[in-house]
Each structure stands twice: as structure tokens, then as C-alpha cells.
């Protein structure tokens, strides 16, 4: 039995740390949507700034549908074939649009478990300054906070009319972490020690695995 763990969350909230925790306790296959975007940026000769990667992802969603990156992950996982049974967990990291989560949930059903990670913005800004990852050069705390709020709420200019809706509904093809939060199974606030976070993560995932194993009555 394989459990599919989706990871979403605010900037520098600790998605990578959660993946490391799970990888150290279980046999894991992982696929990062962000890494897939970085590979695509390299192919297209695009500088890998955070904004460029965001625009690249938005363009792919607009052209191929808002769940396209989730579908890419599904194809990557399907390519494993029978080897998938060798793993305890499959981790899909960097889910930033609700349709990505929806594509994964529709495919993996009850075996898909979406974890949303958050932490106070001040803590996350300090992490950004310490990590200094390519494309994440924020000039000030206010710059970081503005980008954080934009990613959580989504952008009006990244919405199009749903042609199949009779109620004027919109499809959001941009980053919308607030909508991802609404689709999550649980939230982890990563503001304590590494030990505390590790205990939270292992407790949640172990309980989920036990729930899945229970026979349906």
C-alpha cells in the first residue's frame, strides 16, 4: 500500500524539511513541481528567478489547463509501473494551485493526503535570508511580505471564465495558496524546534497510514 503525500504551503514554511523527515523514516519516491519548472526554465534559457518561474508555471497552466503540473507528476509516477509498490510514500512537493491538488486527489482518491505547512512570516523571512536560494533574493521584509500575501490570495489577472460554468465562476491558473489550504487534509505550523516538527509530521502520517489500512465496514 502506497500513500501519496502532497506538500503545499507558504514560502519557506518548511516543505523541504517535512520531505526530509519522511524520507528518513520511510522508503520514499519524491517529485517536486518546482524542480520540474526549473528544468523547463533551463530548456528555455529562462533565468530562474522566483517571478520567472511563477510566470512560467502560470503560462503552462493557461495553455494546458490549471492542473497540468499535477498531471505531469501523475505521469512521472505512472512511469514507475510495478516498481511503485517498493515505496511506502510518494511525495509530490510544491503544490501551489488548487487544481494541481484536485488532479492528484481525483487520481489517487483516499490514498492522497495533502499537508499544508505554514509559519509566522517573520520566521520565514529569516529563513529566506539564510538560505539565499537562486531566484529568492528579496530586498526587504516588506518585499517578502507583499509577495507572500499575493501568493496566498492569488491574483485577479490570473483568473479566466469557466466556460462550463452557468454561474459565472472563474478558473484560477496562478499561484493561490489560500485555495490550496482549503483543499488540504491537515496543516502543520512549523514554528517550533525541529524535534517538535518531526513528531507532528510522523504522528500525522502514521495515523493516516493506519486509517487507510482499516477495513471498510
N, C-alpha and C positions, 0 to 999 in steps of 0.2 A: 504494500500500500504506500503510495506516494502522496504527500501533501504539498500543495503549491502555495508558496508564501509570496504574496505581493507586498512590496515595500513602497510606501509613499510618505511624504512629509515635507515640512518646511526646510528651507536652506540650512544646511549644517546642523540639522537636528539629531543626526546620528544613524542614518540608514546604513551607512557602511559599517558602523560599529555593530549594529544588530546582525548584519550579514556575517561578520567575523565571529560573533558569538555562536551563531547557529552552525557555522562551518567547523567550529572547533568541537562541537558536541554531536554532530550528525554527519552522515555522508550526503554531501550537497552538490547539486549542479546549479550554477547560477548564470543568469543572463541579465545584463544591465542595458536598459534602453538608452541611457546616456552614452555608454561605450559604443553602442550601435550608431548613435548620432555622430560621435567623434570620428568613427571610421568613415562615415559618409562625408563628413567635412573634409577629411584628408583626401578622399577620392575626388572631391570637387574643388580642392585647393582653397577652402574657406578657412580663414583664421578662426581658431577655436575659442572665441570669447563667449561668455555666457549668453550675451544677447544674440550673437550669430547662431549659436546652437539652438536657442529658443526659436529664432526666426526660421531656421532650417526645419525644425520639428513642426512648426505651425504650417509651413508650406507643404510638407508631406501629408499632414492631416487634411489640409484643404483639398489637395489633389486626389488623395486615395481614400479619404474617409477618416473621421476623428479617432477611430480605434486602430489605425494602421500599425502603430508601433506595438500594440498588444498582439496584433495578428502576426507581426514579424517574430515576436517571442514565441508564439504558439508554433509557428513553422520550425523555428530553431529546436524547440523541444520535441516536436514530432519527428524530426530528422534523427533523433537518438534511437528511435524504434524500440525493440525489446530491451535495449540497454537501460531504459528509463527505470526499470524495476530494480536496478542496482543501487538506486538512491533512496534515501529517506525523505529528503526535501528537495524541491525545485524552487529556487528563489528568483523572482522577477523583480528587479530593482529599478528605482527611478520612475515610478508611475506618476505622471503629472497631469493627466487628463482623465476625467471620469469614464470616457468611452474606452480607454485602454483597460481599465479595471473591469468594465462591463464585458468586453470581448473575452477576457480571461475567465470571468465568472460563468459566462454562457458556455464556455468550452469545458471547464473543469468542475463545474457545479459545486457541490458541497465540499469538494476537496480543495477549493480555492479559499484562502484566508488572507484578507488584506489588513496589514498593520500600518497605521498612520503614526508617524513619530513627530514630536514637537518638543520645543524647549523655549524658555524666555528669549526674546530677541537679543537682549544684551549678551547672553551667554553665547549665542550663535554667532554674533558679530566677532567676539573674541576668537572663536574657533576659525572664522574666515581669515582673520589677520594672522593666525598661527599657521594655518595650512598653506595659504598662498598658492592654491591650485591654478593652473593655467586658465585664464578667462574669468577669474573671480577676483580681480583687482578692484575692490571697492574703495573709493576715495575717502569716504566718511561714513560714520554711523547713520547719518540721515539718508545717504545714498542707499545703503544696505536696507534700511527700514522701508524706504519707498519701494524698492524692488520686491521686498518681502510681501508688502501689502498688495502690490499688483499681482504677484503670483498666486496669492491666496484668494483674491476676489475675482480674478480674471479680467480680461479687457473687453470693452464693448465692441472694439473694432475687430475682435476675433470671433464674432458670432454671425451666423448666417441663418436665414429662414429654413425651417424644416419643411421641405416640400410635401412630406407625407402627413403633416400635422394639420388638423382642422381648427386648431385653437391658437394659431399664431405663435407656436413655440419656436425656440431658437436652438441651433446646434452650436456648441462652443468648441472650436477647433484649436484653441490656445491652451496655455497653462491655466489650470483652475484647481488649485489645491483644496480650496474650501469644498468644492464639489466632490473631490476625491475623499475628503474626510467623511462626508455624508455616506459614502459607499463602503467605508471601512468597517471591519468587524470589531476592531479594538483600536485604542490609542495608547501610546506609551509616551509619557513625559520624561524625557531624558535630561533631567536637571540635577541628578544626584551623583553618587560615586559610580565607577564602572561596575563594581560588585553589585550595587543595587539594581542597576540596569540589567545586568546579566541575569539576576534572579527573576526579574519581571519577565524578561523575554522567554526564558526557559520554562517558567511556570505557565505562561500563556500558550506556548506552542505544544508543550507536553499535554496540557489539558485538552487542547484541540485534537491532538492525535488520539487521545483516549476516547473522546466523544465520537470521532469518526468510526472507531472500531466497534462501538456498541451496536448490537443487532437491532434492526428496526422491528418494532412490535406492531 
